[in-house]
Amino acid sequence: MSSKTRKFESLLEAVPDALVGMDQAGDIRFVNHQTESLFGYERDNLVGQPIQTLAPSRSMGLDLRLSGRQQTELSSRSTSVCPTSTSEKSSW
């Protein structure tokens, strides 16, 4: 892992919000400590799993398939980092 990558991941770990990075296929590639705390999963059990692990579409009534525009945006970069606030209680 490069020095730049380690530095970037250290920065993401320091963020007080839950962060999840996923690849174009929707598989989780990065989570920070807040994500582990919020969802109750260990990092090793999340990385490599589909994003639906954290937001199951059936239980939430969501369609997590990417629209054409989202797929185009994701294909132009290798990962996507999406913040989820930990300061508010979830109603799930």
C-alpha positions in Angstrom: 0.0 0.0 0.0 1.4 3.4 -1.0 2.2 6.2 1.5 -0.5 8.3 -0.2 -3.1 5.6 0.3 -2.2 5.0 3.9 -2.4 8.8 4.5 -5.8 9.0 2.8 -7.2 6.1 4.8 -5.9 7.6 8.0 -7.8 10.8 7.2 -11.0 8.8 6.5 -10.6 7.0 9.8 -10.5 10.3 11.7 -13.8 11.5 10.2 -16.6 11.3 12.9 -19.1 9.9 10.3 -19.4 6.4 9.0 -17.8 6.1 5.6 -18.1 3.3 3.1 -16.1 3.0 -0.1 -17.4 0.7 -2.8 -16.3 -0.4 -6.3 -18.2 -0.2 -9.6 -19.9 -3.5 -8.9 -21.3 -2.3 -5.6 -18.9 -4.3 -3.4 -17.5 -2.7 -0.2 -13.8 -1.9 -0.5 -13.4 0.4 2.6 -15.1 1.1 5.9 -14.0 3.3 8.7 -14.3 2.6 12.5 -17.5 4.6 12.7 -19.1 2.3 10.1 -18.2 -0.7 12.3 -19.7 1.0 15.3 -22.9 2.1 13.6 -23.7 -1.2 11.9 -22.2 -3.6 14.3 -20.1 -5.4 11.8 -16.3 -5.9 11.9 -14.4 -4.4 9.0 -13.1 -7.8 7.9 -16.7 -9.1 7.6 -17.7 -6.1 5.4 -14.9 -5.6 2.9 -15.7 -7.6 -0.2 -19.4 -7.9 0.6 -22.1 -6.2 -1.5 -23.3 -2.8 -0.3 -26.8 -4.4 0.3 -25.2 -6.0 3.4 -25.5 -2.6 5.0 -28.7 -1.5 3.3 -30.8 -4.5 2.3 -33.2 -3.4 -0.3 -36.1 -5.7 0.8 -36.1 -4.4 4.4 -35.8 -0.8 3.5 -38.0 -0.7 0.4 -35.1 0.7 -1.7 -33.9 -0.2 -5.1 -30.1 -0.1 -4.9 -29.4 -0.7 -8.6 -27.4 2.1 -10.1 -29.1 4.4 -12.6 -27.3 4.9 -16.0 -25.9 8.3 -14.8 -24.7 6.9 -11.5 -23.0 3.9 -13.3 -21.3 6.4 -15.7 -20.1 8.5 -12.8 -18.8 5.4 -10.9 -17.1 4.0 -14.0 -14.9 7.1 -14.2 -13.4 6.5 -10.8 -12.3 3.3 -9.0 -14.2 3.8 -5.7 -16.9 5.9 -4.3 -17.0 7.1 -0.7 -20.4 7.9 0.7 -20.8 9.5 4.2 -23.5 8.4 6.6 -24.0 10.5 9.7 -23.5 8.8 13.0 -24.8 11.7 15.0 -28.5 10.9 14.4 -30.2 7.7 15.4 -31.3 5.5 12.6 -35.0 4.5 12.4 -34.2 1.1 10.8 
